[in-house]
């Protein structure tokens, strides 16, 4: 059972991949099929059930585009 939930503000995401590269849970990936209003491929949760709620992805995001909820979901 997941103990966290990741929410991404796709409008703010610039696809820098810092969240993807530093997350130990491998929950996120770039959405190559989507472009946001700024013309970037945003990150998305591809393995949401693997989120532990550690928040490392949110800490690494320079655009504050990621929110992590912790606890039993």
N, C-alpha and C positions, 0 to 999 in steps of 0.2 A: 504494500500500500504506500502511496506517495505521501511524503510529509511536507511537500511544498508545491507551490504553483507559481509559474512564471507568466507574467503578462508583459507584452511588448507594445509600445506605442510606435507603430510602424511609420507614422508620419515624422517622427523624430529620428528614427534609425538611419544611419548613413552607411550601413553595411561594412563597417570597419573590421568586423570579425574578432575583436578583442574578447567579447563575451564567449564566443565559440572556442577560441584558443585557450582561454584560461579556466573555463568551467570543467571541474573534474567529473561531472556527471554525464557529459555529452548529450545534453538535453536539446541544445540549439543547433541550428544550421541556417545558412542563407536560403531564402526562398527565391530560387532562380526563375520561377515562373511569375513573379510579381514585381512590379516597380511601384515605389511610393511616389508621392507628389513631387519629391525632390529628384526623382529619377534614379534612386538607389534600390538595390535588392535588399529588403529588410531581413533581419533575423526572424526566425519563427521556431516554436517549440515542436520538434519532430519526435521527441521521446518524452512527453510530459509526465508519464508515470515514473520516470527515473529521477525526477527532481527531488532532492533531499532538503531543499529550502536553505541551502548554505549561503546564498546571496552573492557568491563570488562574481557571477555574470553581471549583476546589477552594479557591484562595486567597480568593475572594470569599464563599464559603459561611460564614455566621455560625454555622451549626449543625454544622460539621465532618461533613457528610453525604456528601461527595464525596471519592473517592480516584482518583488518576490514576496509571496505570502508564506509564512511558516506555520507549522502545526498540522494536525490531522485534517486532511481535506477529504 
